[in-house]
Amino acid sequence: MPPSASAPPAGFLNVVSTKRSGHHAFIDWIRDGSAGPVRFINNAVIDPALLGSLPGLARSAAAPAAIVMNYEGVSIPGVSKAMAAQAATGAAVRNILFVRDPLNACASLLQRKALRHAELVMVLRQLFALRNWLKLHQGGQFVGELVFYNRWLADEHYRESLAERLSISPARLPDAITSFGGGSSFQDLSKGGEGAAPHLLRRWKRFADDRLFRTLVTHPHFCGVFLDEVSGAVRDAMGESDEDTERAAYLEAASRQRRRHPIVDRVIEGLIANEAVFERIEALPAGLEKRLTIAKAHIGALLSRPRRAPADPRM
């Protein structure tokens, strides 16, 4: 039976993340702890069809139903369109910035790419998004909760505090592989329970000497913000951080030893000058047009006039 006309609309919960961030397990945890029904829209594509569907979604069920939407590597302008359209429905809107530390996030992204250099733009789309959303939070402009994947995964007290702030029951970690994310972001957890969680925090070590990995995480456009995250300078509303001295020491040392990569750096710097291309890419469904847009972005970045990012004064 549809809700009555006087019933409040269902609320929206936006989970902003990147691919390979473990957010599907986190969303399963939210669903398990929620008092009311939850509808999940995975990897939302910010296109006219999605924006036009939001009023109907908001009317589809009365509170306390929730519509959870996750965005994987979507630009700030893209997600802002969805948030504005949600607010226009009169529904409650809550936002979560779900962050996996940059070293493990980058390692997991590269692990999933068979042709890493050919798919460089799609890896960079995720790293640009992670950097930009962290910068937005650091500037006090993100309205919502910051959640650290590593802390949520390994710290029961952190999960309990977060559940209280989200008004959900503190459910156990998922014990099955989600069908949405391909499984690899928390496969160890699903096989070995909570005792396997630390394995997911050390995946970056397999890539510590990988040239592409080091080139990406130490590029001046990313490195300062990424170092803030691993060193504990980025904090949530409760003052909690994702500080890890080993990851911070690695990133500082790798940055000092950095040598310019003639191709990868050229692509990064070309995309810095043309970040709007990410918004075009994310608005396209999977298919030929999207692949062509990505290929053009890659070629355009390579052919662009070199413009090196300024060195970070903290390095």
C-alpha positions as CSV (number, residue, x, y, z in Angstrom):
1,M,0.0,0.0,0.0
2,P,1.4,3.4,-0.9
3,P,2.0,5.9,1.9
4,S,-0.7,8.4,2.7
5,A,-0.4,11.9,1.2
6,S,0.3,13.3,4.7
7,A,3.1,10.9,5.5
8,P,6.7,12.3,5.5
9,P,8.7,11.2,2.5
10,A,11.4,8.6,2.8
11,G,14.9,10.0,3.6
12,F,18.0,9.9,1.5
13,L,21.4,8.7,2.7
14,N,24.2,9.5,0.3
15,V,27.4,7.5,0.7
16,V,30.2,9.2,-1.2
17,S,33.2,6.9,-1.8
18,T,35.6,5.6,-4.4
19,K,35.7,2.2,-6.0
20,R,37.5,-0.5,-4.0
21,S,36.8,1.4,-0.7
22,G,34.9,-1.3,1.1
23,H,31.7,0.8,1.1
24,H,29.5,-2.1,0.0
25,A,30.3,-3.9,3.3
26,F,29.6,-0.7,5.1
27,I,26.2,-0.2,3.4
28,D,25.3,-3.8,4.3
29,W,26.2,-3.0,7.9
30,I,23.8,0.0,7.7
31,R,21.0,-2.0,6.3
32,D,21.4,-4.7,9.0
33,G,21.2,-2.1,11.7
34,S,18.4,0.0,10.3
35,A,15.0,0.0,12.0
36,G,13.0,0.5,8.8
37,P,13.3,-0.8,5.2
38,V,16.3,0.3,3.1
39,R,16.4,0.6,-0.6
40,F,19.9,0.6,-2.1
41,I,20.8,2.3,-5.4
42,N,24.3,1.1,-6.2
43,N,26.9,3.2,-8.0
44,A,24.5,6.0,-8.9
45,V,25.0,7.6,-12.3
46,I,24.2,11.3,-12.2
47,D,22.2,11.7,-15.3
48,P,18.8,13.3,-16.1
49,A,17.0,10.0,-15.6
50,L,18.3,9.6,-12.0
51,L,17.6,13.2,-11.1
52,G,14.1,13.0,-12.5
53,S,13.4,9.8,-10.5
54,L,14.1,11.2,-7.1
55,P,10.7,12.7,-6.4
56,G,9.1,9.4,-7.1
57,L,11.6,7.6,-4.9
58,A,10.9,10.0,-2.1
59,R,7.2,9.3,-2.3
60,S,7.6,5.5,-2.6
61,A,7.7,4.9,1.1
62,A,7.1,6.9,4.3
63,A,9.7,7.5,7.0
64,P,11.6,5.8,8.6
65,A,12.3,4.1,5.2
66,A,15.7,5.1,3.8
67,I,17.0,5.3,0.3
68,V,20.7,4.7,0.3
69,M,22.6,5.9,-2.7
70,N,26.3,5.4,-3.2
71,Y,28.6,7.3,-5.6
72,E,31.9,5.7,-6.6
73,G,34.5,8.3,-7.6
74,V,31.9,10.8,-8.6
75,S,32.9,14.5,-8.8
76,I,31.8,17.1,-6.3
77,P,29.6,18.9,-8.9
78,G,28.0,15.6,-9.9
79,V,27.0,14.6,-6.4
80,S,25.9,18.2,-5.6
81,K,23.3,17.9,-8.4
82,A,21.8,14.8,-6.7
83,M,21.9,16.3,-3.3
84,A,20.1,19.5,-4.5
85,A,17.4,17.4,-6.3
86,Q,16.9,15.3,-3.2
87,A,16.5,18.3,-1.0
88,A,13.9,19.7,-3.4
89,T,11.6,16.7,-2.7
90,G,11.3,17.8,0.9
91,A,12.8,14.5,2.2
92,A,15.5,14.4,4.8
93,V,19.0,14.2,3.3
94,R,22.1,12.8,5.2
95,N,25.5,12.4,3.7
96,I,28.5,10.2,4.5
97,L,32.0,10.6,3.2
98,F,33.4,7.0,3.4
99,V,37.2,7.1,3.1
100,R,39.6,4.2,2.6
101,D,43.2,5.4,3.2
102,P,44.8,6.5,-0.1
103,L,47.6,3.8,-0.1
104,N,45.2,0.8,0.3
105,A,42.7,2.5,-2.0
106,C,45.3,3.0,-4.8
107,A,46.7,-0.5,-4.3
108,S,43.2,-2.1,-4.6
109,L,42.4,0.0,-7.7
110,L,45.6,-1.1,-9.5
111,Q,45.1,-4.7,-8.4
112,R,41.8,-4.8,-10.3
113,K,43.2,-3.4,-13.6
114,A,44.7,-5.9,-16.0
115,L,46.0,-3.1,-18.4
116,R,46.9,-0.5,-15.8
117,H,48.4,2.1,-18.1
118,A,45.6,1.7,-20.6
119,E,43.0,2.2,-17.8
120,L,44.9,5.0,-16.2
121,V,42.2,7.7,-16.6
122,M,39.7,5.5,-14.6
123,V,42.2,4.9,-11.8
124,L,42.9,8.6,-11.7
125,R,39.2,9.4,-11.7
126,Q,39.0,7.7,-8.3
127,L,42.2,9.3,-6.9
128,F,41.0,12.8,-8.0
129,A,37.7,12.2,-6.3
130,L,39.3,11.0,-3.1
131,R,41.7,14.0,-3.0
132,N,38.9,16.5,-3.8
133,W,36.4,15.2,-1.3
134,L,39.1,15.1,1.4
135,K,39.9,18.7,0.5
136,L,36.2,19.7,0.7
137,H,36.0,18.1,4.2
138,Q,39.2,19.8,5.3
139,G,37.8,23.1,4.2
140,G,34.7,22.6,6.4
141,Q,32.4,22.4,3.3
142,F,31.2,18.8,3.5
143,V,27.9,18.6,5.3
144,G,27.7,15.2,6.8
145,E,29.6,12.4,8.5
146,L,33.2,11.4,7.7
147,V,33.8,7.7,8.2
148,F,37.1,6.0,8.0
149,Y,36.9,2.5,6.5
150,N,40.0,1.2,8.4
151,R,38.6,2.3,11.8
152,W,35.1,1.0,11.0
153,L,36.6,-2.3,10.0
154,A,39.0,-2.9,12.9
155,D,37.6,-0.9,15.9
156,E,34.4,-2.1,17.6
157,H,34.1,1.0,19.7
158,Y,34.4,3.2,16.6
159,R,31.5,1.2,15.1
160,E,29.4,1.6,18.2
161,S,29.9,5.3,18.3
162,L,29.2,5.6,14.6
163,A,26.0,3.6,14.9
164,E,24.8,5.9,17.6
165,R,25.4,9.0,15.5
166,L,23.6,7.3,12.5
167,S,20.7,6.2,14.8
168,I,21.1,2.5,13.8
169,S,21.8,-0.6,15.9
170,P,25.5,-1.6,16.1
171,A,25.3,-4.7,13.9
172,R,28.2,-7.1,13.5
173,L,30.4,-6.8,10.4
174,P,29.1,-8.6,7.3
175,D,30.0,-12.3,7.1
176,A,29.2,-12.8,3.4
177,I,30.7,-11.4,0.2
178,T,28.5,-8.7,-1.2
179,S,27.3,-9.2,-4.8
180,F,27.6,-5.5,-5.6
181,G,31.4,-5.0,-5.2
182,G,32.8,-8.1,-6.7
183,G,33.9,-9.3,-3.3
184,S,37.6,-8.4,-3.2
185,S,37.3,-5.3,-1.1
186,F,36.5,-7.4,2.0
187,Q,37.0,-11.0,0.8
188,D,39.4,-11.8,3.6
189,L,36.8,-10.6,6.1
190,S,34.1,-12.8,4.7
191,K,36.3,-15.9,4.9
192,G,38.0,-15.3,8.2
193,G,35.6,-13.1,10.3
194,E,36.7,-10.0,12.2
195,G,40.1,-11.6,12.9
196,A,41.0,-11.3,9.2
197,A,40.4,-7.5,9.1
198,P,44.0,-6.5,9.6
199,H,44.9,-8.2,6.3
200,L,42.8,-5.6,4.5
201,L,44.8,-2.8,6.1
202,R,48.1,-4.0,4.7
203,R,47.4,-4.5,1.0
204,W,49.4,-1.4,0.0
205,K,52.6,-3.2,1.0
206,R,52.4,-5.5,-2.0
207,F,52.7,-2.3,-4.1
208,A,55.3,-0.4,-2.1
209,D,58.0,-0.8,-4.7
210,D,55.7,-0.7,-7.7
211,R,56.7,2.3,-9.9
212,L,53.2,3.2,-11.0
213,F,51.8,3.0,-7.5
214,R,54.6,5.3,-6.2
215,T,54.2,7.7,-9.0
216,L,50.5,8.1,-8.4
217,V,50.4,8.5,-4.6
218,T,53.4,10.8,-4.5
219,H,52.3,13.2,-7.3
220,P,52.3,16.7,-5.8
221,H,48.6,17.2,-6.7
222,F,47.7,14.2,-4.4
223,C,50.5,13.7,-1.9
224,G,49.9,16.6,0.6
225,V,46.2,15.6,1.0
226,F,47.0,11.9,1.1
227,L,49.6,12.5,3.7
228,D,47.1,14.5,5.8
229,E,44.8,11.5,5.8
230,V,47.4,8.8,6.8
231,S,49.1,11.1,9.4
232,G,45.9,11.9,11.3
233,A,45.5,15.5,10.2
234,V,42.1,14.7,8.7
235,R,39.6,14.2,11.5
236,D,35.9,13.5,11.9
237,A,33.3,15.4,13.9
238,M,34.4,13.4,17.0
239,G,38.1,14.2,16.6
240,E,38.8,10.6,15.4
241,S,41.4,10.1,12.7
242,D,42.9,7.3,10.5
243,E,46.5,7.9,11.6
244,D,49.0,5.2,10.7
245,T,52.7,5.9,11.3
246,E,53.9,3.2,8.9
247,R,51.8,4.5,6.0
248,A,52.8,8.1,6.7
249,A,56.5,7.3,6.9
250,Y,56.3,5.4,3.6
251,L,54.5,8.3,1.8
252,E,57.0,10.9,3.2
253,A,60.0,8.8,2.1
254,A,58.6,7.9,-1.3
255,S,57.8,11.6,-2.0
256,R,61.4,12.6,-1.2
257,Q,62.7,10.0,-3.6
258,R,60.2,10.8,-6.3
259,R,61.3,10.9,-9.9
260,R,59.1,12.3,-12.7
261,H,57.3,9.7,-14.8
262,P,57.2,11.1,-18.4
263,I,53.8,9.6,-19.3
264,V,51.9,9.2,-16.1
265,D,52.8,12.7,-14.9
266,R,51.8,14.1,-18.2
267,V,48.3,12.5,-18.0
268,I,47.8,13.7,-14.4
269,E,48.7,17.3,-15.2
270,G,46.5,17.2,-18.3
271,L,43.6,16.1,-16.2
272,I,44.3,18.7,-13.6
273,A,43.7,21.3,-16.3
274,N,40.5,19.5,-17.5
275,E,38.8,18.0,-14.4
276,A,35.4,18.7,-16.0
277,V,36.0,15.6,-18.1
278,F,35.3,13.5,-15.0
279,E,31.8,14.9,-14.7
280,R,31.1,14.0,-18.4
281,I,32.5,10.5,-17.9
282,E,30.4,9.8,-14.7
283,A,27.2,10.9,-16.4
284,L,27.5,8.2,-19.1
285,P,26.2,4.7,-18.7
286,A,28.6,1.8,-19.4
287,G,29.0,1.4,-23.2
288,L,30.8,2.6,-26.3
289,E,30.2,6.4,-25.7
290,K,31.7,6.2,-22.3
291,R,34.8,4.2,-23.5
292,L,35.3,6.7,-26.3
293,T,35.1,9.7,-23.8
294,I,37.7,8.0,-21.6
295,A,40.0,7.4,-24.5
296,K,39.7,11.0,-25.7
297,A,40.4,12.2,-22.2
298,H,43.6,10.1,-22.1
299,I,44.8,11.2,-25.5
300,G,43.9,14.8,-24.8
301,A,45.9,14.8,-21.5
302,L,48.9,13.3,-23.2
303,L,48.8,16.0,-25.9
304,S,48.2,18.8,-23.6
305,R,50.8,21.4,-22.9
306,P,52.8,20.2,-19.9
307,R,52.1,22.1,-16.7
308,R,53.7,20.7,-13.6
309,A,51.9,20.9,-10.3
310,P,53.7,23.0,-7.7
311,A,55.7,21.1,-5.1
312,D,54.0,20.7,-1.8
313,P,55.8,22.8,0.8
314,R,55.3,20.1,3.4
315,M,57.4,17.6,1.5
